[in-house]
Amino acid sequence: MLEAYGVWAEKSLYGRKFMGINRTTFLIDEKGVVRRVWPKVKVAGHAEEVLAAAKEL
């Protein structure tokens, strides 16, 4: 699933490269359709933004 959603990627930390998960949020409707994507998520305020977008569906 990680590869299907494109979130399994090469990362780098202190010059060391490794495979890991890119923090991304997907808003998926009741029919299983991806309605919105937030790449490179920052925690502060993110939950509120996602909830507001979900209410617009």
Residue pairs with C-beta under 8 A, 6 or more apart in sequence:
2 8
2 21
5 24
5 26
7 21
7 22
7 24
8 19
8 20
8 21
8 22
9 19
9 20
9 21
9 22
10 17
10 18
10 19
11 17
11 18
11 19
11 20
11 22
12 18
22 39
22 40
23 40
23 41
24 37
24 38
24 39
24 40
24 41
25 37
25 38
25 41
25 46
25 50
26 34
26 36
26 37
26 38
27 34
27 35
27 36
27 37
27 38
27 50
27 53
27 54
27 57
28 34
28 35
29 35
29 57
35 53
35 57
36 53
38 46
38 49
38 50
